[in-house]
Amino acid sequence: MAGRSRTQAWLASTLASALAFALASGLLLWPALPARAEELVASLSTHRVLIGSNYTGAQIAVFGSVEREGRSVGRADPYDIIVTVIGPRRQVVVREKSQHGLLWLNDAQRKFADAPSFLASMTNRTMAEMGSAEDARRLQVGLRNRLLPTTSAAAADPGLLRFVDALIRLKTEDKLYQEIERGVTFLTPSLFRSNIVLPATAPTGNYEVVVELVSGSVSLARQQTSFEVVQIGFEQRVAWVARNWSLTYGLMTAVMALIFGWLATVIFRRD
């Protein structure tokens, strides 16, 4: 029993000494740890976009500031701001057509299970000025870098890049995908502003806005916020009935089409 007691006491003493050493080392190293020199503060002009009968699109202002510690040393590289807007995610199938004789038929296709229905990438400088192509890929700057999952996935599927570019082209034509270099403006060395332009065809739902502060291709700070696009008024009621009472909505639409067709034959009937 005496031997066991001495062993336990020795173990307890050893653990206490190790804990004290670790605590002392942490206290000595703590002042040497670098403090965060910059903080990013960003906000939106509105967090709710209402779609009514006269809706033709909307514009949301993104504004913010870079707050520096007074004791921090200035950086050799300038600040860069990257604003990324990601709309509700949907499944999208991109098909490639090829000519077979006199007919054009769907050939190869790729399915994007989680593609953003709206995607915008805005920077204060061009990507070439901000850094290399590898830096842009790492920071996910630009539409293609946002849509490509990983470099290894693109290498495993050589045709993936072709379908990604086709998706970007089709969505860009509808103004649902936007890549705007110099779309962020520094009003002062620390204050910046950008605009999110939503077309009339932008889908309803929640939109994620990510604002990132970069210097020398190194991410310094990041802030995330969001806004919502919702329908109001008569359009909201019609959309609700179409989603929740689809059979009734279809029958009502068919009956109304028959009634208007009958009225047209009566009004424009020739005697």
Summary of the structure (lengths in Angstrom):
residues: 271
radius of gyration: 28.9
end to end distance: 121.0
largest distance: 122.6
contacts: 688
relative contact order: 0.17
helix: 37%
strand: 38%
